[in-house]
Amino acid sequence: LTWSCDASGCGKCTGYSSCSDSAYSVVVSAEGATTDDLPAPSGCAYGNTVKLQSNSRATFWVHEIAVTGKEIIDDPCLEQKRELAAANQRLNVAEKKVKVL
């Protein structure tokens, strides 16, 4: 089973026929920690606890679990800096083309 989580939650799982009826769910939370009200990176959910649950009376077993994430970047202007660098690179390429002509 696979869930994709973001700041609004984890939604329905994929990879198993019972996912379509919401038989299983995942909740990501910050237990005994704080997120300092920082917005979660795009496509992510802040947390240090993952709760797997069956929403039916059926028992399920977990043999292996993996949790993946993105690096949290402290620089609030990083995205704008990347966009500026990309714009500068496009400008430099355009200038080189003009000089060649």
C-alpha positions in Angstrom: 0.0 0.0 0.0 1.2 3.5 -0.8 0.0 6.9 0.5 1.0 10.3 -0.7 0.7 12.9 2.0 0.8 16.6 2.0 -0.2 19.4 4.5 -3.9 18.5 4.1 -3.5 14.8 4.9 -2.7 11.5 3.4 -5.8 10.6 1.3 -6.5 7.2 0.0 -3.9 4.5 -0.5 -3.0 3.0 -3.8 -1.7 -0.5 -4.7 -4.5 -2.7 -3.3 -8.1 -3.2 -4.3 -9.4 -2.3 -0.8 -7.9 1.2 -1.2 -10.8 2.4 -3.2 -13.2 1.9 -0.2 -10.9 3.7 2.3 -10.4 0.5 4.3 -7.0 1.6 5.4 -5.6 5.1 6.3 -2.5 6.8 7.5 -2.3 9.8 9.9 0.9 11.8 10.2 1.3 13.9 13.3 3.9 15.7 15.4 3.9 13.9 18.8 5.7 15.7 21.6 7.2 18.2 19.0 6.4 21.4 17.4 6.4 22.5 13.7 6.7 26.2 14.9 3.7 26.8 12.6 6.0 26.6 9.6 4.3 25.7 6.3 5.1 22.2 5.2 7.2 21.9 2.0 5.0 21.2 -1.1 3.9 17.6 -1.2 4.8 16.9 2.4 3.3 16.6 5.8 5.2 17.6 9.0 5.4 14.9 11.6 7.4 12.4 13.6 4.7 9.8 14.0 2.9 7.7 11.4 -0.2 5.8 12.4 -1.5 3.0 10.1 -5.0 2.0 10.8 -7.7 -0.3 9.4 -11.0 1.4 9.1 -12.8 -1.9 9.0 -12.8 -4.7 11.6 -10.2 -6.6 9.7 -6.8 -7.1 11.2 -3.8 -6.4 8.9 -0.1 -7.2 9.3 2.8 -5.0 8.4 6.0 -6.8 7.4 7.9 -3.8 6.2 7.4 0.0 6.3 9.3 2.9 4.6 8.7 6.6 5.2 10.2 9.0 2.8 10.5 12.8 2.9 12.1 15.9 1.6 14.8 17.9 3.2 13.5 20.9 5.1 15.2 24.1 3.9 15.6 26.9 6.4 16.0 29.7 3.8 12.5 31.1 3.1 13.9 32.8 0.0 15.5 29.7 -1.6 12.8 29.2 -4.2 13.0 32.9 -5.3 16.8 32.6 -5.4 16.6 29.5 -7.7 14.1 31.3 -10.0 16.5 34.4 -10.1 19.5 32.1 -10.9 17.5 30.4 -13.7 16.4 33.8 -15.1 20.0 35.0 -15.1 21.2 31.9 -16.8 18.6 32.4 -19.6 19.7 36.0 -19.9 23.3 35.0 -20.2 22.5 32.4 -22.9 20.4 35.0 -24.8 23.3 37.5 -24.6 25.8 34.9 -26.0 23.4 34.2 -28.9 23.3 38.0 -29.7 27.1 38.3 -29.7 27.4 35.4 -32.1 25.0 37.0 -34.6 
